[in-house]
Amino acid sequence: MRTPNELLVAAREKLTEKKSSTTHALSSKENFIRALEVNETAHGRSEERSFWKNEDLDLTPPSQWTWGWYDFAAFWWSYGFSVGVWSVGSSMVAMGLNSWQSIICVFISHLLGAIAIAWHSRIGSKWHFGFPVESRVMWGMYGSFFPIIIRLLVGQIWTSVLMMQGGYFLSILFRCIFGHAWSDLRNTIPKSVGVTNQQLAGFILYTIFTAPLLLLRPSHMRRLYTIKSFVLPPVAIGLFAFCIVQGKAATGSAGSFKTARPPLHGAALAWAMLSAINSCMGKTSSIAVNQTDLARYSRTPGAPVWSQLISLPIGNTLCAALGIFATSATQRAWGVTLWNPWDLCDEILDRHWNSGARTAIAFASMAWMLSIFASCMGVDVFPFGVDVTCFFPRWLNIRRGMYLCYAIGLLIFPWKILASSTTFLRFLGGYSIFLAPLVGIYITDYWVVRKGNIWVEDLYRAKKGAAYWYTGGVNWRNAVAFSVTVVLFIPGFAAQFGHDVGVGWEHLYSLGWIIGCTISSVLYAGLCMIGDFCKKERAMGFEESYDAQDMFFNTPVEGVGVEDSRDRAGDPKTAAQESKVTEL
């Protein structure tokens, strides 16, 4: 660890370097344009620029392989302690499920999601490229833009939703600090809009306050989740404990709810639970699709496997259980159902307006804001930054893409999505019919069709004869499998918005994520048996082409055994010189 004096000297040198580069950039038009351009490769500038490659579309250099198994475990454990997980379990109660049925649904959905994520992680942790480049293998060079656009839309919507949630908690923090001077401000926004002046101000200010944190590099971002994994559990448990104490003197058993719906039994219960599982899987389906964006920074191919399989379902189920029982306790004690944590914090202040409650809720609000930002960064903002680079590779890298995502997030109005549990679950389940087939196809393509064999040079060659050119730059087999699968769920999706399509279509939609993955996988595998598609890859051993191409050969990672060096990363001292990238 460097001393404070060494850090100060390094900061001064960095500032001097920045000043010099800025002066040079402003010296001429050509230098200014050159300064705005991002690096052509992950190893720095190059005389030749390609539309298919830049510093972040290139293979991740070994110096950036910093994520160990404990970092992936911390990521998913901390992700479990988030606002969305706390509330998604409670939202299931509105469908007629009891507490334990809801918890079972949460566990099953996240276990299935963890399995898909672990399988999909192998591609990134072995080959060290992100989702946009991976999509070229499955969809073709031009066809890859389609899944990227789908993922961009999902990531952008979720970013805006989470920014709004952060704004809610920032508004609560201001209420704790400024008291009635903040909460009693006159609201000039109509009630029908679904947001107040204070919440809107919190939304904007939260975005401004957290924007500087987007400067974190992906290889250093892991520390954020280590911090979150220690900070959030005590806060969530403390809030849960307070709610349990409030409900202790109330009538009714722990976990019971007063609902207008009678208890479900038989087939009705089974279909309700399947629908809840499908909706809940919408939370993990987005990251299951673009898991390679994080896995590419893995130190070893096996680092993301068991760590994610264990931490993801346990952390998420625990937080959801806390939310369910806390909601039950407050409903019995106060007679109101509060499934949103920010509503719960507001209600606590309404009922316990004293210095102790204000201090506790202030710290809880800051912790939830940390949770929201960390989840948003890892699951939505960062993947958006990765994805958008492929459309403007000359001008955008991951960092610039993340700031673009934040800017667009200000222009989306997400409070309607957060208005009710029904709308929230409908939103979660809806887009999973598009993402589930992608997950099935990607996993099947890598593990079954081509047996993990990829040709790296052809990932950046868009011309006839290249391995991923297919038919005019599009893999028609992938397009057919995806389209057929999605069409099957359109009627059921329409039924979620009040259209009468028949109970059969609704039941099929209730199995959307699982059936979507399965149908797309089987159909795609069958279509790939037509002709000589991937014949060469299927004749090879699993991931044999990795060794055949001498991928990252003889470059072990610091702290990792040097045996089997083809599965390891590079010397950080030499690789750091190779991977000089632009700061913006």
C-alpha positions as CSV (number, residue, x, y, z in Angstrom):
1,M,0.0,0.0,0.0
2,R,1.3,3.4,-1.0
3,T,2.0,6.1,1.7
4,P,0.0,9.4,1.7
5,N,3.0,11.2,0.3
6,E,3.3,8.8,-2.6
7,L,-0.5,9.2,-3.3
8,L,-0.1,12.9,-3.3
9,V,2.9,12.8,-5.7
10,A,1.0,10.4,-8.0
11,A,-2.0,12.8,-8.0
12,R,0.1,15.7,-8.9
13,E,1.7,13.8,-11.7
14,K,-1.7,12.8,-13.0
15,L,-2.9,16.4,-12.8
16,T,0.1,17.6,-14.7
17,E,-0.4,14.9,-17.4
18,K,-4.0,15.9,-17.7
19,K,-3.1,19.6,-18.1
20,S,-0.6,18.8,-20.7
21,S,-2.9,16.6,-22.7
22,T,-5.7,19.2,-22.6
23,T,-3.4,21.9,-23.9
24,H,-2.3,19.6,-26.7
25,A,-5.9,18.7,-27.6
26,L,-6.8,22.4,-27.9
27,S,-3.8,23.2,-30.0
28,S,-5.5,22.3,-33.3
29,K,-8.7,20.9,-34.8
30,E,-7.0,17.6,-35.6
31,N,-5.7,17.2,-32.1
32,F,-9.1,18.0,-30.7
33,I,-10.8,15.3,-32.7
34,R,-8.0,12.9,-31.9
35,A,-8.5,13.6,-28.2
36,L,-12.2,12.9,-28.4
37,E,-11.6,9.5,-30.1
38,V,-11.3,6.5,-27.9
39,N,-8.4,4.0,-28.2
40,E,-8.6,1.7,-31.2
41,T,-7.6,-1.4,-29.1
42,A,-7.4,-2.4,-25.4
43,H,-3.6,-1.9,-25.6
44,G,-3.7,1.7,-26.7
45,R,-3.7,3.7,-30.0
46,S,-3.3,2.1,-33.4
47,E,-2.9,3.4,-36.9
48,E,-5.8,1.3,-38.1
49,R,-9.3,1.9,-36.8
50,S,-12.1,-0.7,-37.3
51,F,-15.8,-0.2,-36.8
52,W,-15.9,-3.5,-34.9
53,K,-13.3,-2.8,-32.3
54,N,-12.2,-0.2,-29.8
55,E,-10.6,-0.3,-26.3
56,D,-13.7,-1.9,-24.7
57,L,-14.9,-4.1,-27.6
58,D,-11.4,-5.6,-27.7
59,L,-10.6,-8.7,-25.6
60,T,-10.0,-7.6,-22.0
61,P,-6.3,-7.5,-21.3
62,P,-5.0,-9.7,-18.4
63,S,-4.1,-6.7,-16.3
64,Q,-7.9,-6.1,-15.9
65,W,-8.7,-9.7,-14.8
66,T,-9.3,-8.6,-11.2
67,W,-12.6,-10.3,-10.2
68,G,-12.1,-13.3,-7.9
69,W,-14.8,-15.8,-6.8
70,Y,-15.3,-13.7,-3.6
71,D,-16.0,-10.6,-5.7
72,F,-18.8,-12.4,-7.7
73,A,-20.1,-13.7,-4.4
74,A,-20.2,-10.2,-2.9
75,F,-21.8,-8.9,-6.0
76,W,-24.8,-11.2,-5.8
77,W,-25.0,-11.4,-2.0
78,S,-25.2,-7.6,-1.9
79,Y,-27.5,-7.5,-4.9
80,G,-30.0,-9.5,-2.8
81,F,-30.2,-6.7,-0.2
82,S,-31.8,-4.2,-2.5
83,V,-35.0,-2.3,-2.7
84,G,-36.4,-4.4,-5.6
85,V,-35.8,-7.7,-3.8
86,W,-37.3,-6.4,-0.6
87,S,-40.4,-5.3,-2.4
88,V,-40.8,-8.1,-5.0
89,G,-41.5,-10.7,-2.4
90,S,-44.2,-8.5,-0.8
91,S,-45.7,-7.8,-4.2
92,M,-46.5,-11.5,-4.6
93,V,-48.9,-11.2,-1.6
94,A,-51.1,-9.0,-3.8
95,M,-51.6,-11.9,-6.1
96,G,-53.1,-14.0,-3.3
97,L,-50.0,-15.9,-2.1
98,N,-49.2,-16.3,1.5
99,S,-45.8,-15.5,3.0
100,W,-44.1,-18.9,2.7
101,Q,-45.5,-19.5,-0.8
102,S,-44.0,-16.1,-1.8
103,I,-40.6,-17.0,-0.3
104,I,-40.6,-20.3,-2.1
105,C,-41.3,-18.6,-5.4
106,V,-38.5,-16.1,-4.8
107,F,-36.0,-18.9,-4.0
108,I,-37.0,-21.0,-7.1
109,S,-36.8,-18.0,-9.4
110,H,-33.4,-16.9,-8.3
111,L,-32.0,-20.4,-8.2
112,L,-33.0,-20.9,-11.8
113,G,-31.6,-17.5,-12.6
114,A,-28.3,-18.4,-10.8
115,I,-28.0,-21.6,-12.9
116,A,-28.5,-19.6,-16.2
117,I,-26.0,-16.9,-15.0
118,A,-23.4,-19.5,-14.0
119,W,-23.6,-21.3,-17.3
120,H,-23.5,-18.1,-19.3
121,S,-20.5,-16.7,-17.3
122,R,-18.2,-19.3,-18.8
123,I,-18.1,-17.6,-22.1
124,G,-16.9,-14.3,-20.7
125,S,-14.6,-15.7,-18.0
126,K,-12.9,-17.9,-20.6
127,W,-12.6,-15.7,-23.7
128,H,-12.8,-12.2,-22.0
129,F,-15.1,-10.3,-24.3
130,G,-18.4,-8.7,-23.5
131,F,-22.0,-9.1,-24.6
132,P,-21.8,-7.1,-27.9
133,V,-18.9,-9.2,-29.2
134,E,-20.4,-12.4,-27.9
135,S,-23.6,-11.6,-29.8
136,R,-21.6,-11.6,-33.1
137,V,-20.9,-15.3,-32.5
138,M,-24.6,-16.2,-32.1
139,W,-26.3,-13.7,-34.3
140,G,-23.8,-12.7,-36.9
141,M,-21.9,-9.5,-37.3
142,Y,-24.9,-7.4,-38.3
143,G,-27.5,-9.5,-36.6
144,S,-25.8,-8.9,-33.2
145,F,-27.2,-5.4,-33.1
146,F,-30.8,-6.8,-32.5
147,P,-30.2,-8.4,-29.1
148,I,-28.0,-5.4,-28.1
149,I,-30.9,-3.0,-28.8
150,I,-33.2,-5.2,-26.7
151,R,-30.8,-5.1,-23.8
152,L,-30.2,-1.4,-24.2
153,L,-33.9,-0.7,-23.8
154,V,-34.2,-2.9,-20.7
155,G,-31.1,-1.4,-19.1
156,Q,-32.2,2.2,-19.8
157,I,-35.7,1.7,-18.3
158,W,-34.3,0.0,-15.2
159,T,-31.7,2.7,-14.8
160,S,-34.4,5.4,-14.7
161,V,-36.6,3.3,-12.3
162,L,-33.7,2.9,-9.9
163,M,-32.7,6.5,-10.2
164,M,-36.2,7.4,-9.2
165,Q,-36.0,5.0,-6.2
166,G,-32.8,6.7,-5.2
167,G,-34.6,10.1,-5.4
168,Y,-37.3,8.8,-3.1
169,F,-34.7,8.0,-0.4
170,L,-32.8,11.2,-1.0
171,S,-36.1,13.1,-0.4
172,I,-36.6,11.1,2.9
173,L,-33.0,12.0,3.9
174,F,-33.7,15.7,3.4
175,R,-36.9,15.3,5.5
176,C,-34.8,13.8,8.3
177,I,-32.3,16.6,8.1
178,F,-34.5,19.6,7.4
179,G,-37.7,18.4,9.0
180,H,-41.0,20.2,8.2
181,A,-39.1,22.8,6.2
182,W,-38.7,20.1,3.5
183,S,-41.8,17.9,4.0
184,D,-44.3,20.8,4.1
185,L,-43.1,22.4,0.9
186,R,-46.2,23.1,-1.2
187,N,-46.6,20.5,-4.0
188,T,-47.5,22.1,-7.3
189,I,-47.5,18.9,-9.3
190,P,-51.0,17.3,-9.8
191,K,-51.6,14.2,-7.7
192,S,-52.6,12.2,-10.8
193,V,-49.0,12.5,-12.0
194,G,-47.8,10.2,-9.2
195,V,-44.8,12.3,-8.0
196,T,-44.3,15.2,-5.7
197,N,-42.0,18.2,-5.9
198,Q,-39.8,16.7,-3.2
199,Q,-39.6,13.4,-4.9
200,L,-38.8,15.0,-8.3
201,A,-36.1,17.1,-6.8
202,G,-34.7,14.0,-5.1
203,F,-34.7,12.2,-8.5
204,I,-32.7,15.0,-10.1
205,L,-30.3,15.6,-7.2
206,Y,-29.7,11.8,-6.7
207,T,-28.6,11.6,-10.4
208,I,-26.2,14.6,-9.9
209,F,-24.7,13.4,-6.7
210,T,-24.0,9.8,-7.9
211,A,-22.8,10.7,-11.4
212,P,-19.1,11.2,-10.3
213,L,-19.1,7.5,-9.1
214,L,-19.5,6.4,-12.7
215,L,-15.8,7.1,-13.0
216,L,-15.1,3.8,-11.3
217,R,-13.3,1.5,-13.7
218,P,-14.9,-2.0,-14.2
219,S,-11.8,-3.7,-12.7
220,H,-12.1,-1.6,-9.6
221,M,-15.9,-1.6,-9.4
222,R,-15.8,-4.8,-7.4
223,R,-14.8,-2.9,-4.2
224,L,-18.2,-1.2,-4.3
225,Y,-20.0,-4.5,-3.8
226,T,-17.7,-5.6,-1.0
227,I,-18.7,-2.5,0.9
228,K,-22.3,-2.9,0.1
229,S,-22.3,-6.6,1.2
230,F,-21.3,-5.5,4.7
231,V,-23.4,-2.3,5.0
232,L,-26.8,-3.4,3.7
233,P,-27.6,-6.6,5.6
234,P,-27.5,-4.9,9.1
235,V,-29.7,-2.1,7.7
236,A,-32.3,-4.5,6.2
237,I,-32.3,-6.6,9.3
238,G,-32.6,-3.6,11.6
239,L,-35.6,-2.3,9.6
240,F,-37.1,-5.8,9.7
241,A,-36.6,-6.0,13.5
242,F,-38.3,-2.6,14.1
243,C,-41.3,-3.7,12.0
244,I,-41.6,-7.0,13.9
245,V,-41.6,-5.1,17.2
246,Q,-44.4,-2.9,16.0
247,G,-46.5,-5.9,15.0
248,K,-45.8,-7.9,18.2
249,A,-48.8,-6.5,20.0
250,A,-51.1,-6.7,17.0
251,T,-53.5,-9.5,16.3
252,G,-52.7,-12.2,13.8
253,S,-49.7,-14.4,13.3
254,A,-46.3,-13.4,11.9
255,G,-46.4,-13.4,8.1
256,S,-50.1,-13.2,7.8
257,F,-51.9,-10.6,5.6
258,K,-55.3,-9.1,5.5
259,T,-56.2,-9.3,1.8
260,A,-59.4,-9.0,-0.2
261,R,-58.5,-12.3,-1.9
262,P,-59.4,-15.6,-0.4
263,P,-56.6,-18.2,0.0
264,L,-55.6,-20.0,-3.2
265,H,-55.8,-23.8,-3.5
266,G,-55.2,-26.4,-6.1
267,A,-54.7,-25.4,-9.7
268,A,-55.3,-21.7,-8.9
269,L,-52.5,-21.8,-6.4
270,A,-50.1,-23.6,-8.7
271,W,-50.7,-21.2,-11.6
272,A,-50.3,-18.2,-9.3
273,M,-47.0,-19.5,-8.0
274,L,-45.8,-20.1,-11.6
275,S,-46.8,-16.6,-12.6
276,A,-44.9,-15.2,-9.5
277,I,-41.8,-17.2,-10.4
278,N,-41.9,-16.0,-14.0
279,S,-42.4,-12.4,-12.9
280,C,-39.6,-12.6,-10.3
281,M,-37.2,-14.0,-12.9
282,G,-37.5,-10.8,-14.8
283,K,-35.2,-9.4,-12.2
284,T,-32.4,-11.8,-13.1
285,S,-33.1,-12.2,-16.8
286,S,-31.4,-9.0,-17.9
287,I,-28.1,-9.8,-16.2
288,A,-28.4,-13.4,-17.3
289,V,-28.3,-12.2,-20.9
290,N,-25.3,-9.9,-20.6
291,Q,-23.4,-11.7,-17.8
292,T,-20.3,-11.8,-20.0
293,D,-19.9,-8.1,-19.4
294,L,-18.9,-8.8,-15.8
295,A,-17.4,-12.3,-16.3
296,R,-14.9,-11.0,-18.8
297,Y,-13.0,-9.5,-15.8
298,S,-12.8,-12.9,-14.0
299,R,-9.4,-14.1,-12.9
300,T,-10.1,-17.7,-13.8
301,P,-12.9,-19.4,-15.8
302,G,-14.3,-21.0,-12.7
303,A,-14.4,-18.0,-10.5
304,P,-18.0,-16.9,-11.3
305,V,-19.6,-20.4,-11.1
306,W,-20.2,-21.7,-7.5
307,S,-19.9,-18.2,-6.0
308,Q,-22.9,-17.1,-8.0
309,L,-24.8,-20.3,-7.7
310,I,-24.8,-20.1,-3.9
311,S,-24.8,-16.3,-3.1
312,L,-27.5,-15.3,-5.6
313,P,-30.5,-17.4,-4.4
314,I,-29.5,-17.2,-0.7
315,G,-29.1,-13.4,-0.5
316,N,-32.2,-12.6,-2.6
317,T,-34.4,-15.0,-0.7
318,L,-33.2,-13.7,2.7
319,C,-33.9,-10.1,1.8
320,A,-37.3,-10.9,0.3
321,A,-38.3,-12.9,3.4
322,L,-37.4,-9.9,5.6
323,G,-39.5,-7.6,3.4
324,I,-42.5,-10.0,3.5
325,F,-42.5,-10.4,7.2
326,A,-41.8,-6.7,7.8
327,T,-44.8,-5.8,5.6
328,S,-47.0,-8.3,7.4
329,A,-46.1,-6.8,10.8
330,T,-46.7,-3.2,9.8
331,Q,-50.0,-4.1,8.2
332,R,-51.2,-5.8,11.3
333,A,-49.9,-2.9,13.5
334,W,-50.8,0.1,11.4
335,G,-53.5,-1.2,9.1
336,V,-51.7,-0.2,5.9
337,T,-49.7,-2.4,3.5
338,L,-46.3,-0.8,2.7
339,W,-44.5,-2.9,0.1
340,N,-42.1,-0.1,-0.9
341,P,-39.3,0.5,1.6
342,W,-39.3,4.3,1.0
343,D,-43.0,4.3,1.9
344,L,-42.2,2.4,5.0
345,C,-39.5,4.9,6.0
346,D,-41.9,7.7,5.4
347,E,-44.5,6.0,7.6
348,I,-42.0,5.5,10.4
349,L,-41.2,9.2,10.4
350,D,-45.0,10.0,10.4
351,R,-45.6,7.8,13.5
352,H,-42.3,8.3,15.3
353,W,-41.2,11.9,14.7
354,N,-38.2,12.2,17.1
355,S,-34.5,12.6,16.9
356,G,-33.8,8.9,17.2
357,A,-36.1,7.9,14.4
358,R,-34.9,10.7,12.2
359,T,-31.3,9.6,12.7
360,A,-32.0,6.0,12.1
361,I,-34.0,6.6,9.0
362,A,-31.4,9.0,7.7
363,F,-28.7,6.3,7.9
364,A,-31.1,3.7,6.5
365,S,-31.9,6.1,3.5
366,M,-28.2,6.6,2.8
367,A,-27.6,2.8,2.9
368,W,-30.5,2.1,0.5
369,M,-29.2,4.8,-1.8
370,L,-25.8,3.0,-1.8
371,S,-27.7,-0.2,-2.5
372,I,-29.6,1.3,-5.4
373,F,-26.6,2.9,-7.0
374,A,-24.5,-0.3,-6.7
375,S,-27.2,-2.5,-8.2
376,C,-28.0,0.0,-10.9
377,M,-24.3,0.4,-11.8
378,G,-23.5,-3.4,-12.1
379,V,-26.7,-4.6,-13.7
380,D,-27.9,-1.7,-15.8
381,V,-25.7,1.3,-16.3
382,F,-22.4,-0.6,-16.8
383,P,-24.0,-3.1,-19.3
384,F,-25.6,-0.1,-21.1
385,G,-22.1,1.5,-21.4
386,V,-20.7,-1.8,-22.8
387,D,-23.5,-2.2,-25.3
388,V,-23.7,1.3,-26.7
389,T,-20.1,1.3,-27.6
390,C,-20.7,-1.0,-30.5
391,F,-22.9,1.6,-32.2
392,F,-20.3,4.5,-31.9
393,P,-17.0,2.7,-31.3
394,R,-15.0,5.7,-32.5
395,W,-16.4,8.1,-29.9
396,L,-17.8,6.0,-27.0
397,N,-16.2,3.7,-24.5
398,I,-17.8,2.2,-21.4
399,R,-17.4,5.2,-19.2
400,R,-18.9,7.6,-21.7
401,G,-21.7,5.2,-22.4
402,M,-22.6,5.1,-18.7
403,Y,-22.9,8.8,-18.6
404,L,-25.1,8.7,-21.7
405,C,-27.3,6.2,-19.9
406,Y,-27.6,8.5,-16.9
407,A,-28.5,11.5,-19.1
408,I,-31.2,9.6,-20.9
409,G,-32.5,8.3,-17.5
410,L,-33.4,11.9,-16.6
411,L,-35.8,12.0,-19.6
412,I,-37.8,8.9,-18.7
413,F,-40.6,9.2,-16.1
414,P,-40.6,5.9,-14.2
415,W,-42.9,6.7,-11.3
416,K,-45.9,5.1,-13.0
417,I,-44.1,1.8,-13.1
418,L,-43.6,2.0,-9.4
419,A,-47.2,3.0,-8.7
420,S,-48.6,-0.4,-7.7
421,S,-47.5,-4.0,-7.2
422,T,-49.6,-5.2,-10.1
423,T,-47.9,-2.8,-12.5
424,F,-44.5,-3.6,-11.1
425,L,-44.9,-7.3,-11.6
426,R,-46.4,-6.9,-15.0
427,F,-43.4,-4.8,-16.0
428,L,-41.0,-7.4,-14.6
429,G,-42.6,-10.3,-16.4
430,G,-43.3,-8.6,-19.6
431,Y,-39.8,-8.1,-21.0
432,S,-38.6,-11.5,-19.9
433,I,-40.4,-13.1,-22.8
434,F,-37.8,-11.3,-25.0
435,L,-34.8,-12.0,-22.8
436,A,-35.5,-15.7,-21.9
437,P,-35.1,-17.0,-25.5
438,L,-31.8,-15.1,-25.7
439,V,-30.4,-16.8,-22.6
440,G,-31.4,-20.2,-23.9
441,I,-29.9,-19.6,-27.4
442,Y,-26.6,-18.2,-26.0
443,I,-26.1,-21.0,-23.6
444,T,-27.0,-23.7,-26.1
445,D,-24.8,-22.2,-28.8
446,Y,-21.7,-22.2,-26.7
447,W,-22.1,-25.4,-24.7
448,V,-23.8,-27.6,-27.3
449,V,-23.6,-26.3,-30.9
450,R,-20.0,-25.1,-31.0
451,K,-18.6,-26.8,-27.9
452,G,-17.0,-23.6,-26.6
453,N,-14.8,-23.1,-29.7
454,I,-14.6,-19.5,-31.0
455,W,-12.3,-17.9,-33.6
456,V,-11.1,-14.6,-32.1
457,E,-9.9,-12.9,-35.3
458,D,-13.2,-13.4,-37.0
459,L,-15.0,-11.6,-34.1
460,Y,-13.7,-8.4,-35.7
461,R,-14.1,-9.3,-39.4
462,A,-17.3,-8.4,-41.2
463,K,-16.8,-9.9,-44.6
464,K,-17.8,-13.0,-46.6
465,G,-15.9,-16.1,-45.6
466,A,-15.4,-15.0,-42.0
467,A,-16.7,-17.4,-39.3
468,Y,-19.5,-15.1,-38.1
469,W,-20.6,-13.6,-41.4
470,Y,-23.2,-16.4,-41.9
471,T,-25.8,-15.1,-44.5
472,G,-25.3,-11.4,-45.1
473,G,-24.0,-10.9,-41.6
474,V,-27.0,-12.6,-39.9
475,N,-27.4,-16.1,-38.4
476,W,-30.9,-17.0,-39.7
477,R,-31.1,-20.0,-37.4
478,N,-30.9,-17.8,-34.4
479,A,-33.4,-15.3,-35.8
480,V,-36.0,-18.1,-36.4
481,A,-35.6,-19.7,-33.0
482,F,-36.0,-16.4,-31.2
483,S,-38.9,-15.2,-33.3
484,V,-40.9,-18.5,-33.0
485,T,-40.4,-18.6,-29.2
486,V,-41.4,-14.9,-28.7
487,V,-44.6,-15.2,-30.8
488,L,-45.8,-18.0,-28.6
489,F,-46.0,-15.7,-25.6
490,I,-47.5,-12.6,-27.3
491,P,-51.1,-13.5,-26.6
492,G,-50.4,-14.2,-22.9
493,F,-48.5,-10.9,-22.7
494,A,-51.5,-9.1,-24.1
495,A,-53.7,-10.7,-21.5
496,Q,-51.7,-9.0,-18.8
497,F,-53.2,-5.7,-20.0
498,G,-56.8,-6.9,-19.9
499,H,-57.3,-8.6,-23.3
500,D,-59.3,-11.8,-23.4
501,V,-57.1,-14.4,-25.2
502,G,-58.1,-17.6,-23.4
503,V,-56.8,-19.3,-20.3
504,G,-54.4,-21.5,-22.2
505,W,-52.4,-18.6,-23.5
506,E,-52.3,-17.1,-20.0
507,H,-51.0,-20.3,-18.5
508,L,-48.3,-20.6,-21.2
509,Y,-47.3,-17.0,-20.4
510,S,-47.1,-18.0,-16.7
511,L,-44.3,-20.4,-17.7
512,G,-42.7,-17.8,-19.9
513,W,-39.1,-17.8,-18.7
514,I,-38.6,-21.5,-18.3
515,I,-40.5,-22.5,-21.4
516,G,-38.9,-19.6,-23.4
517,C,-35.4,-20.8,-22.5
518,T,-36.3,-24.4,-23.3
519,I,-38.1,-23.9,-26.6
520,S,-35.5,-21.5,-28.0
521,S,-32.7,-23.9,-26.9
522,V,-34.2,-27.0,-28.5
523,L,-35.3,-25.2,-31.6
524,Y,-32.0,-23.6,-32.1
525,A,-30.0,-26.8,-31.5
526,G,-32.2,-28.5,-34.1
527,L,-31.8,-25.8,-36.7
528,C,-28.0,-26.0,-36.2
529,M,-28.0,-29.6,-37.2
530,I,-29.1,-28.6,-40.7
531,G,-26.2,-28.5,-43.2
532,D,-22.6,-28.2,-42.1
533,F,-23.2,-25.4,-39.5
534,C,-20.3,-25.4,-37.0
535,K,-19.2,-28.7,-38.3
536,K,-15.6,-27.8,-37.6
537,E,-16.3,-26.7,-34.0
538,R,-18.3,-29.8,-33.2
539,A,-15.5,-32.0,-34.4
540,M,-13.1,-30.4,-31.8
541,G,-12.8,-31.0,-28.1
542,F,-14.5,-28.6,-25.7
543,E,-12.8,-25.1,-25.9
544,E,-10.0,-26.7,-27.9
545,S,-9.7,-23.6,-30.1
546,Y,-8.6,-21.6,-27.1
547,D,-5.3,-23.5,-26.9
548,A,-5.1,-23.7,-30.7
549,Q,-5.0,-19.9,-30.9
550,D,-2.6,-19.5,-27.9
551,M,-5.0,-17.3,-26.1
552,F,-3.2,-15.2,-23.4
553,F,-0.5,-17.9,-23.5
554,N,2.1,-18.0,-20.7
555,T,0.8,-14.9,-18.8
556,P,-0.2,-15.9,-15.3
557,V,-2.2,-13.5,-13.0
558,E,-0.7,-12.3,-9.8
559,G,-2.0,-14.4,-6.9
560,V,-3.1,-17.2,-9.1
561,G,-1.3,-20.5,-9.7
562,V,0.8,-20.6,-12.9
563,E,-0.2,-24.1,-13.9
564,D,-2.5,-24.3,-16.9
565,S,-1.5,-20.8,-17.9
566,R,-3.8,-20.8,-20.8
567,D,-6.7,-20.5,-18.4
568,R,-5.1,-17.7,-16.4
569,A,-4.5,-14.0,-16.7
570,G,-1.4,-11.8,-17.3
571,D,1.4,-10.1,-15.4
572,P,0.0,-6.9,-14.1
573,K,3.2,-5.0,-14.5
574,T,3.7,-5.6,-18.2
575,A,0.0,-5.7,-19.0
576,A,-0.6,-2.3,-17.4
577,Q,1.8,-0.8,-20.0
578,E,-0.1,-2.5,-22.7
579,S,-3.6,-1.4,-21.7
580,K,-3.3,2.4,-21.5
581,V,-6.7,3.7,-22.3
582,T,-8.3,7.1,-22.5
583,E,-9.6,8.5,-19.2
584,L,-12.9,9.7,-20.7
